[in-house]
Amino acid sequence: MTTVVPVDLGERSYDIHIGSGLLDRAGELIQPLMRGNRALVITDDQVAPLYLERVEKSLVAAGIMPMHTVLPAGEKTKDFPHLEALLDAMLAARAERGTMVVALGGGVIGDLTGFAASILLRGVDFVQIPTTLLAQVDSSVGGKTGINTRHGKNLVGAFHQPRLVLADISALQTLPRRQMLAGYAEVVKYGIIDDAPFFAWLETNGAAVVAGDPDALAQAVAVSCRAKARIVAADEREGGVRALLNLGHTFGHALEAETGFSDEMLHGEAVAIGMVMALRLSSQIGLAPAEDCERLKRHLDAMGLSSALPASGRLWEVSRLLDHMRGDKKVKDGKVTFVMARGIGQSFLTRDVPEDALAAMLAEMAAGR
């Protein structure tokens, strides 16, 4: 069974299809959106051997002529040199404004491909086919595209909505457990933002989600996508409520920057720790019950996601983490916008976080306390 979640953005509206077997139906579902008969599939060297042939076969069956470009896997591909290489490959393939660009892969491929599509020939249509849990529940939905720079994560990019999102949960069967857990952190995020009953459901069913149970996965992905679609429809360009989706991300991006955007700490792993930091700080300044932070930590630990900074010999310097946060794209008038919480399911935005309390919390986390 396929679940369809609409993203209501007027003339830029599109559907998210969630279910099994969607890779083999890609051509059938994309064909009505085509303005020509050519598609350029962008993927990476880990996803290509698994799914590229199936997607291209489905495109051919629908009368669409596919071409493809394969990029290196990993966060370090989200940079200017790979963006330039991708644009050059698209132009060399004689892409036209009627060419459909298809992002087949995880968040890196989706973000990079979407950004390239937004600036190629001043903007061409693209489709997201996310193959990781993180991409299915978060990065493929909402039109945020971009790349990282030495100044921070996702600081160069554009809002460019896809025409369609195909979240094939059967593709997650080949995902390593570490990647599943990283994606699961983004699922937990929706419960912490404004859906306490969903967080309670995850406390009971999270293990089944990460184990790949089809029913549990479909439910988790659908609830997450509905939550994101609702927020994006209310605030497409992050002028207000959409910033709630950054729960844990201001802290998490600082951790990623400090580890050089490497596999030392995956995005979802950083977000998991970042959410704990957000609830811990909220508790320490009297906004939230300490028990809610402990409840989140218990759940993450039980699932196998770290709720603490790894003691791997790295020295976590508070001053450096604060500097990374000051470079966050959500800084306004020199103040960092934080997503804080009054409890599980009660998140809110503020720029009035006492820096001494923030630094003290980071120091405690850095010391393993």
N, C-alpha and C positions, 0 to 999 in steps of 0.2 A: 504494500500500500504506500502511496506517495502523499505526503502532506505538502500543501502549497501555502506559503505565508506571503501575503502581499506587502510590499513596501510602498506606502502611499505618498508619492511626491509629485502629484499632478502629472504633467507631461513627461516627467522623468521616472514615473512609477515602473516597478518591475516585480517579478515574482521570484521567491526562493522555493525551489523544489527540494524536498527532503525525502529520501527513501533509498531503497536498494535497486541496483540495475540501471541507474541514471547515466552511467558512463556509456552504456550501449544504446541509450536513447538520445544522446547529446545532439546528433544531427537532426533528428525528428523535432526536438524542442527548440533548437536554434534556427532552423530553416525559416519559420514564419517571420523572424526578426531581420533576416538578411536583406541588404540593399544591393547586393551583387551575388556572385556565385563563388567567391573565394574566401577562405578563412586562414588565418595565420595563427598556429598553435604555439604558445610559448610555454616551455616546461623546463625542468632541470634534469641533471644526469642521474638522479635517484628515482624520479617519478617516471621518466621516459621509458625505461625498460619494462615497467609495470603496466602502464596505462595508455601510452601514446598511441600504439597501434589500434587499440580498441576504439579510442575516440576518433581517430582518423577514419577508421572503417565505417563508423556510424555517420560521419560527415559525408563520405563518398556515397553511402546508401541513400542519403537525403539529397543528392545532387549538388553537393558543395565540394569544391576543389580545395583540399587542404595542403598547406605548407607548414613547416615547423622550424623552430629554433630551440636548441637545447643549451641551457646555461649551467654553470656550476651551482651545486646546491650549497646552501648556507647563508647566514646573515650577512656575510661580507660581500655577497653579490649585490646587495642593496646599496650601490654607490655610484658615483658619477661615471667611472670608467665602464662599468657594466651597462649603465643606462645608455651611454654613447654607443657601445657595441651593439646593444639591442636595437636602437634606432637605426643604426647603419644596416643591420641585417634586414630590418623591415623595409627600408628604402631599396636595398639591393633586391628584395623580393618583389619590387614594383607594387608595393601596397598602395591601394587607392582609398578614397574616402568611403567607398562602399565595401571595403574589405572588413570582415569581422575578425577582431583579435580575440583569441581565446586563451585565458590564463589557466593552465592546468598544473596545479601544485599547491604548495602551502602558502603561508602568509608572505614570504619573501617574493615568490613569483607573482602572487596577486598584487602586492603593493607596487613592485617594479613595473610589471606589465601594464597595470592600470595607469600609472604615471606616464609611461611611454605612449599609451593610447590617447591620453589627454592632450599631448603636445604634438603627436605625429599628424602632419597635415592640418594642424590647428584643431585636432580632435576627431577621433574615429570611435566607432562603437566597439565595446568589448563585453565578453561573457566571463564570468568566474566559475571555474570548476574546481573547488577547493578539495584537496586530498588529505588534509590534516584536520584533527578535531578543532584546533585553535582557529584555523581559517574558516571552518564551517560555521562556528558559533560566533565569530567576531570579525576578523579582518576582511572577509569576502563581502560583507554586508555594510552598506552605508556610504560607499564612494570615497573613503579616505585612501589616497594613494600617495606614494612618496619613497624617498630614499634617505639613508643616513649620511651624515657628514662628520668630520672630526669634531664639530661643535656639539653634536648630539644626534639623537634618534628622530627620524621622520621630520627633520627641520626644513626639507625641501620637498614640495609635493603639490598636489591639487585635489580638489573635490571633483571627482568624475565618476558618476554612478554607472554601474554595469547595466546591461540590458536584461540580464538574467543571471541567476545563481543556481547551480546544480550541485547540491550537497548529497553525494552518493555515500551513504554510511557504510556500504560494503567495502569501499576503498580503505576504510580505517582498519580493516583486518590485517593489512600488511604494515601498519604503523608500529614502530618500536614502542615498548611500554613507556619509556622516558618521554617520548613525544606525546603519547596519549595523556600522560599526567600533566605535561605542560599545557595542553589544550584544556584539560579539566579545570585548571586554575581559572580560566576565563569563564567556564560554566559556573563555578562557584561565585564568581564576581556578581552575576545577575541576582543571585539570592541575597548577597550582602547589600546590594544597592537598594532594592525596594521590594523584595519578594521573600520574606521570611518563611512562608510555607514551602517555597521551592528549595530553600536551603535545608529545611527539615526533611524534605523528600530526598535530597542528595545524601543526607546523613544515613538514610536507610538504603538507598539505591546506588550510591556512588561507586561502590565496588563493582556492581554489575555494569555500569556505564564504562568504566575503565577496562573491564574484562572483555568488552565488545558485545555484550548482550544486545541483540538487534532492537528489541522493544525498549529497553532502557536507554539505549543510544538515541533512538528516534525521538523519544520523549524529551531527553535532555537537549538535543539539538533544536527541536521545535520550540520548546519553551524559551531557550536562549535567543533564537532568531526572532520570535514574536516580541520579546522584550526589546531587542535592539531595533527592530523595525518601528516599534511604537515611539521610541526615543528619537530616532533619526527623522521620522515623519514630523515630529514636533519641533525639531531643531537641526535642520540638515547641515548647517555650517558651523555648528558648535558655538553659537552665540550665548548659550545658557545651559539648559538641562542636559544637552548631549555630553557635556564635560563630565557628568557623573560616570560615564562609561570609562573614564580614566581612573577609576578607583584602583589604587595600588600601583598605578603606572608612573606617577611622578617619582616615587621611590624606586620602582622597578627599573625605569629607564636610567636612573643614576647608577644602579648596580650593574646594568648592562654596559654602560659607558665605561665604568671602572674596570670591567673585565674585557674591554676591547671588542664588544659585540661578538664574542667568540662562543664556542660550545662549552666553555667553562660554566656558563649560566645561560640557559635557554630563556627566551622571553617569558614564557608562562611560569617558569621557576622563579624568575625575578618578580613577576606580578604577585605570585603567592606570598612571597616574603613581604612585598610592598603592601599587600592588604593587611597582613599582620601588623606592620608598622603603622598603618593608618588607624587601625582599631586600638592599637596599644597607645598611640599618642592621644587619640580621642579619649581613652580611659584616663590617661595620666593628667589631662587638663580638665577633667570633670565632666566630659560630655557624654560618655557611654559607660555602662557597667563593665567592670573588669572581667566578669564572667563571660561576656559576649566575645571578647578577644580570646579568652581561654578556650571557648567552644570552637571558634574558628581554628585555632592552633591544633586542638585535639583532632578535628576532622582532617585537616591537611596532613598531620603526622600519621593518622590511621591509613590514609590513602597512599602514603609514600612520598608525599611532597614535603620538602623541608619548610618549616615555619621559622627557621633561624638562619642567620648568615653562616655559610659553611666555614668551618675551621680548617681550611686547607693550606695554611701557611701564608695566606694573603693577609696583609695588614690593611684593614678597612679604615681609612682616614676620614674622620668626620668632615674636615674642611673640604676635602675633595668631593665627597658626596654632596655637600651643600653647594659647592660650585657647579656641579652637574645640574642640580635642581634649578639654580638661578638661570641656567641656559635653556630651561624648558620652554616649549613654544606657547604654553599657556600663561607665561608671566605677563602681568599687566601693571603698568606704572611701577615697575621694579619689584612687584610682589608676586610670589609664586601662588598660583591657585591650587589649593589642596582639596581632595575629596575626603571629607571626614565622616564620622558616623555617630549617631546617638544610640546606636545599637544595630543588631543584625536586621537588615531590611529598612534601615532609616539613615541613608547616606545623604549628605548635602555638601554644597560648595562653600568655601570660605578662603579669603586671603588674610585673615586675621589669626594666624597661627604664631604664638610666641616663639621667636627663634631660639631662645634659651631652652625652652621645653623640647623643641625639635632636636637641637643639638644634644641635649641630655639623653633623649630616647635613642638617637643614633649611636651615641657612645656606649650605652648599655647593650644594644644589639651587637655592636662591633666587639665588645668584650665578652660576648657569649652569655650575657645575663638576661 
